[in-house]
């Protein structure tokens, strides 16, 4: 037997370190070459690394949430000499862990499967958009564990939950977890035990506490939100918009669209309305470098689209919306949403926006106070579209109404300008023919 030390490779251009998000193996596991080993994160890109060799996992260096430097040893394996890809020194088996031989990884097979390399076809995007589901993931399917005990060790569960399950004789691998990333909780154990509890009260007290470490994308989101609220004095403005005519137009366009045209939602209309309004409000389509004291006003309208994913909130960017029509906006928004949810969006697709749209979809509620996407100076939030009675021309009529909830950086955007900007967007949406008139 020999020992092989696996060093963290460069997982991105210029990357000096990466965060360990999740180990896919445990010490003592016997794995094959190219089996999933560890997920790491740099910026907002998650990378799945595979094992460089076949053998037994001897040591893992770092816990989820720890930062590992590029070039540092993150895992050690016990391997057969003929499988290691390089002849180890004669005394390597007796060498202590810190003196592990640094055998080079076999070069014939890739060691990293990065999400950013996937390519989406237009057919896949259209299918995902029209069906209302996420596009299929491009990740390579993982092989099933070879032994039941290995599978159970890879199940996400707190030590207290594992101990309780062992005491009760429950197989964790057969239980579906309801916690983050499928983590099994005490409630999941209670759910499995419930049918066997004859005469148990219908309502029972629960006292379990599960600590969840803030790591990976959730940590990035927390840091960015805290920075935005700490550095930016937010000014909120809410206005209601009558979308009755726009909804009639949208229904007509969807009913008469060509097979190669995407299904329209409200989002592409709002994207176009922002693109038409920003030339007259250049201080809003801007990025503020508060450290240098410089406001960068952009002619290009690059709209960030806040997208909810299984891992958290991600903001992919639709470039040059000022040069896109309604159909192109819809196609690009759907492509970016599918890429974000499948974790295949590139770094370039996740940065550089000049203004952001936030939407809670059907759960939009009456109003919200969205957090500005620093270093931008404005964000526009979409609330729920509802039918309600309104007074129009002296009569009470039923109209399709929706609120726009927006926030502005009060250091560079005055309240009057913010209100005037939203009024311009409202006027355009309430008279949707203007969306198709070039400035």
C-alpha positions, -999 to 999 in steps of 0.1 A, spaced: 0 0 0 11 36 -6 -3 70 3 -14 96 -22 -18 133 -13 -44 153 -33 -37 190 -35 -64 216 -42 -60 226 -78 -67 261 -93 -105 260 -96 -108 294 -114 -86 320 -131 -66 338 -105 -82 319 -76 -60 317 -45 -84 298 -22 -118 280 -22 -144 272 4 -151 236 12 -189 232 8 -195 195 12 -175 163 14 -189 134 -7 -168 108 12 -158 99 47 -125 87 62 -125 49 56 -145 49 25 -132 28 -4 -138 48 -36 -129 45 -73 -111 70 -95 -134 98 -107 -159 92 -79 -173 125 -64 -149 137 -37 -157 172 -26 -177 203 -36 -158 236 -33 -169 272 -40 -152 303 -54 -172 335 -58 -206 321 -68 -194 291 -88 -197 257 -72 -172 231 -85 -175 193 -80 -141 176 -77 -136 139 -83 -111 115 -68 -78 114 -87 -71 77 -76 -88 45 -65 -83 35 -29 -93 41 7 -98 76 21 -71 80 48 -76 116 58 -97 147 50 -83 181 57 -109 208 64 -146 210 74 -175 224 54 -171 262 56 -133 262 59 -112 280 33 -85 259 16 -55 275 -2 -48 264 -38 -19 239 -36 -27 227 -1 -34 191 7 -71 184 12 -73 146 11 -51 116 15 -56 81 1 -42 46 7 -37 31 -28 -23 1 -45 10 9 -62 -2 -1 -96 -33 21 -93 -16 53 -80 -5 66 -114 31 69 -102 56 47 -84 57 58 -47 89 59 -27 99 27 -10 93 40 25 61 59 18 40 33 36 58 39 69 60 77 64 39 99 87 9 117 74 26 151 72 54 136 50 31 121 24 46 116 -10 31 141 -35 25 118 -64 12 135 -95 -23 128 -105 -29 107 -137 -33 132 -166 -55 110 -188 -88 119 -170 -102 152 -158 -101 159 -121 -128 187 -120 -162 188 -134 -170 225 -134 -206 237 -137 -197 267 -158 -188 246 -188 -222 234 -197 -240 247 -229 -277 251 -231 -295 245 -264 -323 269 -274 -347 239 -275 -339 230 -239 -344 266 -228 -377 269 -246 -389 236 -232 -380 246 -197 -397 280 -201 -430 267 -217 -433 239 -192 -425 261 -162 -397 238 -149 -360 241 -147 -339 229 -176 -322 196 -171 -289 196 -152 -257 190 -172 -240 174 -143 -226 139 -147 -248 113 -130 -232 98 -98 -229 61 -94 -247 44 -66 -227 36 -34 -213 1 -35 -220 -7 2 -250 2 24 -227 15 52 -210 39 28 -243 52 16 -255 59 52 -223 77 60 -229 101 31 -264 109 43 -266 145 57 -276 144 94 -264 159 126 -245 137 151 -274 137 175 -298 126 147 -274 98 137 -271 86 173 -309 86 178 -315 68 145 -290 41 155 -306 37 189 -341 33 173 -327 9 146 -336 33 117 -318 32 84 -309 69 76 -303 60 39 -340 50 36 -353 83 51 -361 114 30 -346 145 47 -366 177 49 -337 200 60 -314 221 38 -298 200 10 -318 170 21 -305 170 57 -323 145 79 -337 161 111 -354 149 143 -388 157 127 -380 133 99 -373 106 124 -406 114 142 -425 112 109 -411 77 103 -420 66 138 -455 81 138 -474 51 123 -460 29 151 -471 51 179 -505 37 189 -524 59 212 -500 88 209 -515 123 212 -524 141 180 -503 170 190 -468 166 205 -442 190 218 -410 194 199 -378 206 215 -351 197 189 -326 223 178 -305 217 147 -274 240 142 -269 247 105 -236 262 96 -238 292 72 -214 281 44 -212 282 6 -236 302 -14 -257 310 17 -226 326 33 -220 347 1 -256 359 1 -254 368 38 -222 388 33 -235 407 3 -269 415 19 -251 428 50 -227 449 30 -255 464 9 -276 474 40 -246 486 59 -232 508 31 -264 520 13 -290 543 28 -321 528 11 -351 548 0 -382 528 -8 -410 538 -31 -442 517 -40 -466 524 -67 -496 505 -81 -498 498 -119 -529 489 -139 -518 459 -161 -552 451 -177 -542 462 -212 -508 447 -210 -522 413 -198 -546 413 -228 -517 420 -251 -496 394 -235 -524 368 -238 -528 377 -275 -491 375 -282 -488 341 -265 -518 327 -284 -503 338 -318 -466 333 -312 -445 312 -336 -432 278 -325 -397 292 -321 -408 321 -300 -408 319 -262 -438 322 -239 -441 357 -225 -444 365 -188 -445 400 -173 -408 401 -169 -397 409 -205 -422 438 -206 -407 452 -174 -372 448 -188 -382 468 -219 -399 494 -198 -368 499 -177 -346 501 -208 -368 528 -223 -369 549 -191 -333 549 -181 -319 573 -208 -339 601 -192 -327 590 -157 -290 583 -161 -283 586 -124 -305 555 -118 -289 532 -144 -255 535 -126 -230 519 -103 -216 539 -73 -180 534 -62 -184 550 -28 -147 544 -19 -135 564 -48 -165 588 -48 -173 581 -84 -207 574 -100 -205 554 -132 -235 562 -154 -241 535 -180 -256 538 -215 -259 501 -217 -288 486 -197 -275 454 -181 -304 441 -160 -298 417 -131 -327 392 -126 -329 380 -91 -336 342 -94 -344 318 -66 -326 285 -67 -324 254 -45 -291 269 -31 -303 304 -26 -307 337 -44 -286 342 -76 -286 373 -99 -277 365 -135 -274 394 -159 -292 401 -192 -268 422 -212 -277 452 -235 -315 450 -229 -317 484 -247 -309 464 -279 -334 435 -273 -371 433 -282 -397 416 -261 -391 381 -275 -354 384 -271 -357 396 -235 -380 366 -228 -356 341 -243 -325 355 -225 -343 357 -192 -354 321 -195 -319 310 -205 -303 328 -175 -328 314 -151 -323 278 -163 -285 282 -160 -287 297 -125 -310 269 -112 -288 242 -128 -257 260 -114 -241 264 -148 -241 302 -150 -206 316 -157 -189 343 -137 -195 368 -165 -232 360 -164 -234 367 -126 -217 401 -125 -218 436 -139 -255 445 -138 -265 482 -138 -300 478 -123 -318 448 -109 -353 433 -111 -366 413 -81 -397 392 -81 -414 369 -56 -437 355 -83 -471 344 -72 -460 350 -35 -453 386 -43 -476 400 -16 -488 436 -15 -454 454 -12 -417 447 -3 -386 466 4 -360 449 -18 -323 453 -10 -301 470 -36 -276 449 -54 -244 467 -44 -228 487 -61 -259 495 -81 -282 523 -70 -317 510 -78 -337 478 -77 -373 473 -89 -395 446 -73 -425 430 -88 -455 421 -65 -485 399 -70 -508 406 -99 -544 405 -87 -579 416 -99 -595 442 -77 -621 469 -79 -608 504 -88 -624 537 -97 -620 545 -134 -638 574 -151 -661 577 -122 -672 541 -122 -661 511 -101 -645 485 -124 -625 453 -120 -589 458 -132 -557 437 -130 -534 456 -107 -499 450 -95 -476 470 -72 -440 479 -81 -418 480 -50 -385 498 -56 -355 509 -35 -329 535 -44 -295 546 -30 -305 580 -14 -269 592 -16 -271 596 -54 -308 593 -62 -332 620 -49 -367 610 -39 -383 631 -66 -361 615 -93 -369 580 -80 -406 587 -80 -405 602 -115 -386 572 -128 -412 547 -115 -440 569 -128 -424 567 -163 -421 529 -160 -458 528 -148 -470 549 -177 -451 527 -202 -466 495 -188 -501 509 -187 -498 519 -224 -479 488 -237 -478 500 -273 -450 523 -262 -429 492 -256 -427 485 -293 -418 521 -303 -380 527 -307 -367 559 -291 
